[in-house]
Amino acid sequence: MISKGDNKGIFSGLSDIKMNELRKMIIGLDNEDMKRLALFVNDPEAFSAEISELLPNSINLMLESGKISYSDLVPVFESILQDSIKKDPHSLANILFPIMMPAIRKAVAEDLKKMVDSLNTTLEHGFSPKRIGWRLQALSSGRTYAEIVLSHAYIFRVRQVFLIHKKSGLLLNDVVETSQSVTKDADMVSSMLSAIKDFVQDSFDVEGSSELNTINVGQFNIWIEQGPEAIIATIVDGDASAELREQMKDAIEKIHLKYSLELRKFDGDTDIFTKTEPYLEKCLLSEQKETKKRKPVTIIVLFILALLGLGYLSYLSVNKHLRMSDMEDALNSEAGILITEDESSDGKTVFMGLQDPFSVNPYIIAEQFGFDTSDVHFKLKSYISLDISLVLKRAYAVLNPPQKVKLRMEGQTLFVSGEADVEWVNMAKLRYYSIQGVNNLNVQELKILTNKTFIEKRMLSIEDYYFEFKYLKVELTDEQKIKFANLIDEVNEVLDFNFSQDSVPVIVVIAHTSYEGNAEANKKVAFERAQEFINLMINADIPMEVLVPKTDYVEDINYKYPVRSVSFKVIYSKPEDL
């Protein structure tokens, strides 16, 4: 049998490596495994850490295998939470604070929205100039009418914001409005706030769940928003709106969410909290009452004048358009004017179309409607209108009748009435053919006057005629026949007389000859020539009683009438001498 001492001697002879191999063969663990197992036995925290990694997998395997169910675990976790809350309710509150507060605020916001909607309904019936302005502001800003009303009730300015550690009362960070001076001692303010908070809780036996929210100091209000590890305090000048409280809550929640570990383990080092300035600066809110402005009377007057001017210009434009339209209608209704189109050019209205030369001047019509050459211009091409009024104007212009002569149109016939001499009547008979629209001339209603002057003119005209013949022949050539017909017409005009007058014209037919050769024979031949020409005139219905033959010797080579020619002389004679 081997004793203890002998065993020791046996194992002492083995090296560490051999011992480690022997141990692993006996118990299945090497030296490192033994050290790790010893650590779990001697260090509970290390053992807990190891178990924490294995426990979730174990629970999942048990749930999958059906050895336990979720309902089996619920009582365990409920008991754990209840025990934790009983021991330290603030710990759980601190854990849930960053998560629950947004949900709580959302629920409160819903209630506030309902209240605002109700207030909107109530205020809908409020009607005053100020509220009308608020409604316009609500429309332009996109906010509700009730929000605008409430915003006008709170005028304030946040001067400074403090972030204070709740347990120690030390100042973690602060921000100041740029337009304000910095508080003399921010640390002193934070200490004062902590002291006041403790004083209120100690002196008035305030429950731990109750927190100090507002402190009034003269014209300033100090608003405080509590967090689990820190508080935000704002120095407010005036009456702040609920928007500031919401912003403070949002800031303290975000700070706790991001810096919860630093706040719990705060050891006096505030450098890390300088990064909280963006959250604190959002609490630097302000709302200033709008200064009462004088009513812009000048602008209003100018605006009214501008409206009146615009209205007047509109009236002028419409009135001008209406007058222009009426003028165009008047032009188209006028005889001899036809407007086909119009256009604007250089500030004028240019009318284009057709115009009869005897129609009214279109500018005269334009003046009747208040337009002149600076307003309108006419580009009208000439044409002949067959309107009766214009045909009559054209007849007056072409015939130029005496004052006592009146013209009128019936169909295409021009009727002449009144008194006129034969000369004008003859002229009218020749010229009426040139009048467009006149096809016939009727002078039956016209009294034709014969006067001495007219007869004298015709007598002189007759004495200008002469006809030259060949020897012993009195035959008219074709050219002389036309000349003879004109002579007969003028003789008839002269002979259109009344025998009751004191004297009447007599046509002396003079046959010219010369003294060359046998003068008596020449005279006889000349007389016969005169007689034959008288016969031609008698055949043309000239009365024989007024025709007298006569011979005349041509003595001067430059004599007016050539030899073997016939000329005429008109003289007056009493009827009884014929």
C-alpha positions in Angstrom: 0.0 0.0 0.0 1.4 3.4 -0.9 1.1 6.2 1.6 0.3 9.8 1.1 3.8 10.9 1.3 4.8 8.3 -1.3 2.1 9.6 -3.7 3.4 13.0 -3.4 6.8 11.8 -4.2 5.5 10.0 -7.3 3.7 13.0 -8.8 6.5 15.4 -7.8 8.7 13.7 -10.2 6.4 14.5 -13.2 6.8 17.7 -15.2 4.0 20.3 -15.6 3.3 19.1 -19.1 3.0 15.5 -18.0 0.8 16.5 -15.1 -1.5 18.5 -17.4 -1.8 15.5 -19.8 -2.4 13.2 -16.8 -5.1 15.6 -15.5 -6.8 15.8 -18.9 -6.8 12.0 -19.1 -8.4 11.6 -15.7 -11.0 14.5 -15.6 -11.1 15.7 -19.2 -9.9 19.2 -18.4 -6.5 20.8 -19.0 -4.8 23.5 -16.9 -6.5 26.4 -18.7 -9.9 24.9 -18.3 -9.3 24.4 -14.5 -8.2 28.1 -14.2 -11.4 29.3 -16.0 -13.5 27.1 -13.8 -11.8 28.4 -10.7 -12.5 32.0 -12.0 -16.3 31.2 -12.2 -16.3 29.8 -8.7 -14.3 32.7 -7.1 -15.8 35.6 -9.2 -19.7 35.7 -9.3 -19.7 38.6 -11.8 -17.7 36.6 -14.3 -20.0 33.6 -13.7 -23.0 35.9 -14.3 -21.6 37.2 -17.5 -21.0 33.7 -18.8 -24.5 32.6 -17.8 -26.0 35.7 -19.4 -24.7 34.6 -22.8 -26.0 31.1 -22.3 -29.3 31.9 -20.7 -31.1 33.4 -23.8 -30.2 30.4 -26.0 -31.3 28.1 -23.2 -34.7 29.8 -22.9 -35.1 29.8 -26.7 -34.4 26.1 -26.9 -36.8 25.4 -24.0 -39.5 27.4 -25.8 -38.9 25.6 -29.1 -38.9 22.2 -27.4 -42.2 23.1 -25.5 -40.7 22.6 -22.1 -41.9 26.1 -21.2 -44.2 28.7 -22.8 -44.5 32.4 -22.9 -47.3 32.3 -20.3 -44.9 30.5 -17.9 -42.4 33.4 -18.2 -44.9 36.3 -17.7 -45.4 35.8 -13.9 -41.6 35.7 -13.5 -41.0 39.0 -15.3 -44.0 40.7 -13.6 -42.6 39.7 -10.2 -39.2 41.0 -11.1 -40.6 44.4 -12.3 -42.8 44.7 -9.2 -39.8 44.0 -6.8 -37.7 46.5 -8.8 -40.3 49.2 -8.6 -40.9 48.7 -4.9 -37.1 48.9 -4.2 -36.4 52.0 -6.4 -39.3 53.4 -8.5 -37.0 56.2 -9.8 -34.7 53.8 -11.6 -37.5 52.4 -13.8 -38.8 56.0 -14.4 -35.4 57.1 -15.5 -35.2 54.1 -17.9 -38.6 54.8 -19.4 -38.3 58.6 -19.5 -36.8 59.1 -22.9 -39.2 56.5 -24.4 -42.5 57.3 -22.7 -42.3 61.1 -22.8 -42.7 61.5 -26.6 -45.8 59.2 -26.4 -47.2 61.1 -23.5 -46.7 64.4 -25.3 -48.3 63.0 -28.4 -51.4 62.1 -26.5 -51.4 65.5 -24.8 -51.0 67.1 -28.2 -54.1 65.2 -29.5 -56.1 66.5 -26.6 -54.8 70.1 -27.2 -55.8 69.7 -30.9 -59.3 68.8 -29.9 -59.4 71.8 -27.6 -58.1 74.1 -30.4 -60.7 72.7 -32.8 -63.4 73.4 -30.2 -62.0 76.9 -29.7 -62.0 77.4 -33.4 -65.7 76.6 -33.6 -66.3 79.1 -30.7 -64.3 81.8 -32.2 -65.8 81.4 -35.7 -68.6 83.6 -34.6 -66.3 86.3 -33.3 -66.2 89.2 -35.8 -64.1 92.3 -35.4 -61.5 94.2 -37.4 -58.7 92.7 -35.2 -60.0 89.2 -35.6 -60.4 89.7 -39.3 -56.7 90.6 -39.4 -56.0 87.4 -37.3 -57.9 85.3 -39.8 -55.9 86.7 -42.7 -52.7 86.0 -40.7 -53.9 82.4 -40.2 -54.5 82.0 -43.9 -51.1 83.4 -44.8 -49.1 81.5 -42.1 -50.8 78.1 -42.5 -51.7 78.0 -38.8 -55.2 77.7 -37.4 -57.2 80.7 -36.3 -57.2 79.6 -32.7 -53.4 79.3 -32.7 -53.2 82.9 -34.0 -55.5 84.1 -31.3 -53.6 82.4 -28.5 -50.2 83.6 -29.9 -51.4 87.2 -29.6 -52.1 86.6 -25.9 -48.4 85.7 -25.1 -45.6 88.2 -25.6 -42.3 87.1 -24.2 -38.5 86.7 -24.7 -36.2 83.9 -23.3 -33.1 85.6 -22.1 -31.0 82.6 -20.9 -31.2 78.8 -20.7 -29.5 76.7 -18.1 -28.8 72.9 -18.0 -28.3 71.9 -14.3 -27.4 68.5 -12.8 -30.3 67.5 -10.7 -28.5 65.8 -7.8 -25.4 68.0 -7.4 -27.0 71.3 -8.5 -24.0 72.1 -10.7 -24.3 74.0 -13.9 -23.6 71.7 -16.9 -24.1 74.3 -19.7 -25.9 77.5 -20.5 -26.8 79.6 -23.6 -27.7 83.3 -23.8 -29.7 85.2 -26.4 -27.3 87.1 -28.6 -29.0 90.5 -28.0 -28.8 90.1 -24.2 -25.9 90.4 -21.7 -24.7 87.2 -19.9 -25.9 86.7 -16.4 -23.2 87.7 -13.9 -22.7 84.2 -12.4 -24.4 81.3 -14.1 -23.1 78.9 -11.5 -24.6 81.0 -8.8 -28.0 80.9 -10.5 -27.9 77.2 -10.8 -27.0 76.8 -7.2 -29.8 79.2 -6.2 -32.3 77.2 -8.2 -31.3 74.0 -6.6 -31.5 75.6 -3.2 -35.0 77.0 -3.9 -36.1 73.6 -5.1 -34.8 71.9 -1.9 -36.3 74.6 0.2 -39.7 74.3 -1.3 -39.7 70.5 -0.9 -38.4 70.7 2.7 -40.4 73.6 4.0 -43.8 72.8 2.5 -43.6 69.0 2.8 -44.0 68.6 -0.9 -44.2 65.0 -2.2 -41.2 63.6 -4.0 -43.2 63.2 -7.2 -44.1 66.9 -7.2 -41.6 69.2 -9.0 -41.0 72.9 -9.0 -42.0 74.3 -12.5 -42.1 78.1 -12.2 -40.5 80.8 -10.2 -41.5 84.5 -10.5 -38.8 87.1 -9.8 -40.0 90.6 -10.5 -40.6 91.0 -14.2 -38.8 87.7 -14.9 -40.2 84.2 -14.8 -38.0 81.2 -14.4 -39.5 78.2 -16.1 -38.1 74.8 -15.0 -38.5 71.5 -16.8 -37.5 68.4 -14.8 -35.7 65.4 -16.0 -34.5 62.3 -14.1 -30.8 63.4 -14.0 -30.9 67.0 -15.1 -33.2 70.0 -15.4 -33.6 72.9 -17.9 -34.3 76.3 -16.5 -35.1 79.3 -18.7 -35.2 83.0 -17.7 -38.3 84.5 -19.4 -39.1 88.2 -19.8 -42.8 88.4 -20.1 -45.6 85.8 -20.4 -44.3 82.8 -22.3 -46.6 80.6 -24.4 -47.0 76.9 -24.2 -44.7 76.5 -27.1 -41.7 77.2 -24.8 -42.8 74.5 -22.4 -43.0 72.0 -25.3 -39.6 73.0 -26.5 -38.1 72.6 -23.1 -39.6 69.1 -22.7 -38.3 68.1 -26.1 -34.8 69.4 -25.2 -34.6 67.6 -21.8 -35.8 64.4 -23.4 -33.2 64.5 -26.1 -30.4 65.3 -23.7 -31.3 62.4 -21.4 -31.6 60.1 -24.4 -28.1 61.0 -25.7 -26.3 61.7 -22.4 -28.0 59.4 -19.9 -24.9 57.5 -18.9 -22.8 60.7 -18.5 -25.5 62.3 -16.4 -25.7 59.2 -14.0 -22.0 59.0 -13.6 -21.4 62.8 -13.5 -18.2 63.6 -11.5 -18.0 67.3 -12.0 -16.5 67.4 -15.5 -18.8 69.5 -17.7 -16.8 69.4 -21.0 -18.9 66.6 -22.5 -22.1 68.7 -22.0 -20.9 71.6 -24.2 -22.4 69.6 -27.1 -25.9 70.2 -25.7 -25.9 73.8 -26.9 -28.0 73.0 -30.0 -30.8 71.6 -27.8 -30.6 74.5 -25.4 -30.5 77.2 -28.2 -33.9 75.9 -29.4 -35.3 77.1 -26.1 -34.3 80.7 -26.9 -37.7 81.6 -28.1 -39.2 85.0 -28.3 -42.4 86.6 -29.5 -42.8 90.3 -29.7 -46.0 92.2 -30.0 -46.4 94.0 -33.2 -46.0 97.7 -32.9 -49.1 99.6 -33.8 -48.6 101.2 -37.1 -50.3 104.2 -38.4 -52.8 103.5 -41.0 -51.1 104.0 -44.4 -53.5 106.8 -45.4 -51.3 108.0 -48.2 -51.0 104.6 -49.6 -54.7 104.0 -49.4 -55.4 107.3 -51.1 -52.9 106.6 -53.8 -54.4 103.1 -54.2 -57.9 104.5 -54.5 -56.7 107.2 -57.0 -54.9 104.4 -58.9 -58.2 102.4 -59.0 -60.1 105.5 -60.1 -57.5 106.2 -62.7 -57.6 102.7 -63.9 -61.4 102.8 -64.0 -61.4 106.0 -65.9 -58.9 104.7 -68.4 -61.0 101.6 -68.8 -64.1 103.7 -69.3 -62.3 105.8 -72.0 -61.1 102.6 -73.7 -64.6 101.0 -73.7 -66.2 104.3 -74.7 -63.7 104.8 -77.6 -64.3 101.2 -78.7 -68.1 101.8 -78.7 -67.8 105.1 -80.5 -65.5 103.5 -83.1 -68.0 100.7 -83.7 -70.9 103.2 -84.0 -68.8 105.3 -86.4 -68.0 102.3 -88.6 -71.8 101.4 -88.7 -72.5 105.0 -89.7 -69.9 104.9 -92.5 -71.3 101.7 -93.9 -74.8 103.1 -93.8 -73.7 106.2 -95.7 -74.3 106.1 -99.5 -71.1 105.5 -101.5 -68.9 104.3 -98.6 -68.1 100.6 -97.9 -65.7 99.7 -95.0 -64.2 96.2 -95.6 -61.6 96.0 -92.8 -59.7 98.0 -90.2 -56.4 97.7 -88.4 -54.3 99.5 -85.8 -51.1 101.3 -86.9 -49.0 103.9 -85.0 -51.8 104.5 -82.5 -54.4 105.1 -85.2 -57.3 103.0 -86.5 -56.9 102.6 -90.2 -60.1 101.9 -92.2 -59.9 100.3 -95.6 -62.6 99.9 -98.2 -64.3 101.7 -101.2 -65.6 105.3 -101.6 -67.6 107.1 -104.3 -66.1 110.5 -105.2 -69.4 112.2 -104.6 -70.0 110.5 -101.2 -69.6 112.5 -97.9 -66.1 113.0 -96.6 -65.5 110.2 -94.0 -63.5 112.5 -91.7 -66.7 114.6 -91.3 -68.5 111.5 -90.0 -65.5 110.8 -87.8 -65.7 114.2 -86.2 -69.4 113.6 -85.3 -68.2 110.7 -83.1 -65.3 112.7 -81.5 -62.4 111.4 -83.7 -59.9 113.4 -85.8 -56.9 112.6 -88.0 -54.8 111.7 -84.9 -57.3 108.9 -84.1 -58.4 107.5 -87.5 -57.1 107.3 -91.1 -59.0 106.2 -94.2 -57.5 104.2 -97.1 -60.5 104.1 -99.4 -60.3 103.1 -103.1 -62.5 105.0 -105.6 -65.5 103.3 -107.1 -68.8 104.4 -108.8 -71.9 103.9 -106.7 -75.3 103.6 -108.4 -77.1 104.9 -105.4 -79.8 107.4 -106.6 -78.7 110.2 -104.3 -75.1 109.9 -105.6 -76.2 109.6 -109.3 -78.2 112.9 -108.8 -75.1 114.6 -107.2 -73.1 113.4 -110.2 -75.7 114.8 -112.6 -75.6 118.2 -110.9 -71.8 118.2 -111.1 -71.7 117.3 -114.8 -74.6 119.4 -116.1 -74.2 122.4 -113.7 -77.9 123.5 -114.2 -79.1 127.1 -113.8 -80.5 128.1 -110.4 -84.1 127.6 -111.6 -83.5 124.1 -112.9 -84.3 121.1 -110.7 -83.1 117.6 -111.3 -84.6 114.3 -110.1 -84.1 110.6 -110.7 -86.7 108.0 -111.4 -85.2 104.7 -112.1 -82.5 105.4 -114.7 -84.2 108.5 -116.2 -83.1 112.0 -115.3 -86.0 114.4 -115.2 -85.4 118.2 -115.7 -87.9 120.8 -114.6 -87.8 124.6 -114.3 -86.5 127.2 -116.7 -83.4 127.1 -118.9 -82.1 128.6 -122.1 -81.7 126.5 -125.3 -77.9 126.6 -125.0 -78.0 124.8 -121.6 -80.6 122.3 -122.8 -78.4 121.4 -125.8 -75.4 121.0 -123.6 -77.4 118.7 -121.2 -78.5 116.6 -124.2 -74.9 116.1 -125.1 -73.4 115.5 -121.7 -76.0 113.3 -119.8 -74.6 110.2 -121.6 -71.4 110.6 -119.5 -73.3 110.4 -116.2 -73.1 106.8 -114.7 -76.5 105.6 -113.7 -78.4 107.9 -116.2 -79.7 106.2 -119.4 -82.4 108.7 -120.4 -83.0 112.5 -120.2 -86.6 113.9 -119.9 -87.0 117.7 -120.5 -90.7 117.8 -121.0 -91.2 119.6 -117.7 -88.6 122.2 -118.7 -89.5 125.6 -120.0 -86.9 126.5 -122.7 -86.2 130.3 -122.9 -85.1 132.0 -126.2 -83.2 135.3 -125.6 -81.6 137.8 -127.8 -78.1 136.9 -126.6 -78.6 133.3 -127.6 -79.9 134.3 -131.0 -77.0 136.6 -131.6 -74.5 133.8 -130.7 -76.3 131.5 -133.1 -76.3 134.2 -135.8 -72.6 134.6 -135.5 -72.1 130.9 -135.6 -74.2 130.6 -138.8 -72.1 133.3 -140.5 -69.0 131.3 -139.8 -70.2 128.5 -142.1 -69.2 128.4 -145.9 -69.4 125.6 -148.5 -67.0 125.5 -151.6 -68.2 123.8 -154.8 -66.8 122.7 -158.1 -67.5 124.6 -161.3 -71.2 124.5 -162.2 -71.9 121.9 -159.5 -73.8 122.2 -156.2 -73.2 118.8 -154.7 -72.3 118.1 -151.0 -69.4 115.8 -150.1 -69.7 113.4 -147.2 -67.8 115.8 -145.0 -70.0 118.7 -146.2 -73.1 116.8 -145.4 -72.2 116.6 -141.7 -71.3 120.3 -141.7 -74.7 121.0 -143.5 -76.6 119.1 -140.8 -75.0 121.2 -138.1 -75.9 124.3 -140.0 -79.5 123.3 -140.3 -79.7 122.6 -136.5 -78.4 126.1 -135.7 -80.7 127.8 -138.3 -83.7 126.0 -136.7 -82.7 127.3 -133.3 -82.5 130.9 -134.7 -85.8 130.5 -136.5 -87.6 129.2 -133.5 -89.4 132.4 -133.0 -92.9 133.9 -132.8 -94.1 136.0 -135.7 -95.8 138.4 -133.4 -92.4 139.8 -132.6 -91.3 143.1 -134.2 -88.7 141.5 -136.4 -87.4 138.1 -137.3 -84.1 136.8 -138.5 -83.6 136.3 -142.3 -80.9 134.0 -143.7 -79.1 135.5 -146.7 -77.4 132.8 -148.8 -74.5 134.5 -150.6 -72.8 132.9 -153.7 -69.3 134.2 -154.4 -67.8 134.7 -157.9 -65.2 136.9 -159.6 -64.9 139.4 -162.4 -62.6 137.2 -164.4 -63.9 136.4 -167.9 -67.6 137.3 -168.4 -68.7 139.0 -165.2 -72.3 138.9 -166.0 -72.2 135.2 -166.8 -70.3 134.6 -163.6 -72.9 136.5 -161.6 -75.7 134.4 -163.2 -74.0 131.2 -162.4 -73.3 132.3 -158.8 -76.9 133.3 -158.4 -78.1 129.9 -159.6 -75.6 128.3 -157.1 -77.2 130.3 -154.3 -80.6 129.3 -155.4 -79.6 125.6 -155.5 -78.2 125.8 -152.0 -81.4 127.4 -150.8 -83.3 124.5 -152.3 -81.1 122.1 -150.2 -82.1 124.1 -147.1 -85.8 124.1 -148.0 -85.5 120.3 -148.4 -84.1 120.3 -144.8 -87.4 122.0 -143.7 -86.1 125.5 -143.4 -88.9 127.9 -144.4 -88.5 129.4 -147.8 -89.7 132.8 -146.6 -86.5 133.4 -144.5 -84.1 132.4 -147.2 -82.8 135.1 -149.6 -80.3 134.4 -152.5 -77.5 136.9 -153.2 -74.3 137.1 -155.3 -71.0 138.7 -154.4 -67.8 139.3 -156.4 -64.5 138.4 -154.9 -62.1 141.2 -155.7 -59.3 140.5 -153.2 -57.2 137.3 -153.4 -57.1 137.3 -149.5 -60.8 137.4 -149.2 -62.4 135.4 -146.5 -64.5 133.2 -148.8 -63.1 131.5 -151.9 -64.6 131.8 -155.4 -67.4 129.3 -156.1 -68.4 129.1 -152.5 -71.6 129.8 -150.5 -71.7 131.8 -147.2 -74.4 133.1 -145.0 -75.5 136.3 -143.4 -78.3 136.7 -140.8 -80.3 139.9 -140.7 -83.5 141.1 -139.0 -86.6 141.9 -141.0 -90.2 142.7 -140.1 -92.6 139.9 -140.9 -94.7 142.0 -143.3 -91.6 142.7 -145.4 -90.9 139.0 -145.9 
